Amino acid sequence: MNIENGTSSPCPLRKAVLAVFCCLILVAGWSRVVEAKAERLAVEEFTLSNGLKVVVIPDHRAPVVTQMVWYRVGSVDETPGKTGLAHFLEHLMFKGTKKMAPGDFSAIVARNGGNYNAFTSSDYTAYHVQVAVDRLPLVMGIEADRMQNLQLSDRDVMPERKVVLEELGMRVENDPGAILSIKMDKVLYGTHPYGTPTIGWRPEVEKLTTDDALAFYRRFYTPNDAILVVVGDVTPEQIKKLANEKFGSLKPTAQANMRTIADVAPLTKSTTVEYRDARVAQPNWQRSWLAANYRENQKDVPALKVFSQILGGGTTSRLYRSLVVQDKIAADAGSSYDGSSYYRSAFAVYVVPIAEKNIPAIANRVEALIAEIAKKGVTPDELERAKTLLVSSAIYNRDQQLGLAGLYGAALATGLTAAQVEARPDGIRAVSAADVQAAAQNYIAGKYAVTGHLLPEKSQ
């Protein structure tokens, strides 16, 4: 049973959870797409009397529906000393309730031709099911059931803890790239919980108990801390009636999660983290900076996204053309930035050197390329191309129910509104060359950063 997406990422950059939902679609006719206005989605929001927020997005192209339930709780909300608890509970949510035996959830969904998955991030935990529309009442009912009636015993919990520990070993401890990412995050985020892997630290996961899981469940799995997103062949009126029928009788079990953790502290110096491992076949160079997020800064995030696209978004980017095509000292190069985290987001650059000896030249070249944008700005063609790619990606992602549900659910789970999500393409369209230059100056060029070197073991 695969119920994992977005726990602790083994990739060289800190993953944004929404990468599960989004794909970049390249289209021709740059100016036409940038200027085009996508048809506004008929998004409707309402809140049940118990505090459950509901978002409905009709999509009548096929008799299929995607349901996602988001909880505003992630690894950032764990008690010190009990890391990995949010992710552990995600596993345990597939155990039984007062009405269902362990394994029934999976069997019911499969028997009705559906598919399901779940994932935990630093900021939220989400569960999704996709079924034929006439099966929605069934799956909504079983999702509501486990929101408040989860039954756990040591007989169910201890074997699942072993599964999580095996996953930790496979996805983190046996992956040199994941090990470096965790070491870099620890420096980038300092004492903030973002510096802890979502899957947790092994010595603490080994001690998690049934009582720990139940206490966490009762504290955070409450309707007034949850968001139900339904995308598919439905109407808002149908979902309002159905949501009230299935979820309306649930009572809040705790106060809504009002996060009081301070934001990530600014870096006070630049640091290099090196990790050598015999399993590394190809060197890897990375650098991360702290940057803005959507929740606190609606203006700078679009500019940073455009900057990232120009700097390292694909084979036409400045990084790729300079390091791979022209200098031929790297096999790949790019950048990553999302801006959707609850606390401060990371902006990252990665390069795959041809050889370890190329690393000093790569670091100098990356710094020079960033400094050039900060000093001279970007060309009109670069700006138009980057905005087109980002806008077209946002528009075409609407063709996927899961991507659409993920986009709105993640945003609402991190303090944004549906209207702010709908406005994102317009925010990208409004970015000017001066905005991109200012983003490079204010967040990246000459700023403190964490650099990572993933290298093979030195020969004896």
Secondary structure, DSSP 8 states (H G I E B T S, - for coil): ----SSSS--SSS---GGGGT------S-HHHHHH--------EEEE-TTS-EEEEEE-TTSSEEEEEEEES--GGGS-TT-TTHHHHHHHHTTS-BSSS-TTHHHHHHHHTT-EEEEEE-SS-EEEEEEEEGGGHHHHHHHHHHHHH-B---HHHHHHHHHHHHHHHIIIIIT-HHHHHHHHHHHHHHTTSGGGS-TT--HHHHTT--HHHHHHHHHHH-SGGGEEEEEEES--HHHHHHHHHHHHTT----S-------------SS-EEEEEEETT--S-EEEEEEEE--TTT-TTHHHHHHHHHHHHHSSTTSHHIIIIIIIS--EEEEEEEE---SSS-EEEEEEEEESSGGGHHHHHHHHHHHHHHHHHH---HHHHHHHHHHHHHHHHHGGG-HHHHHHHHHHHHHTT--HHHHHTHHHHHHT--HHHHHHHIIIIITT---EEEEEEE----
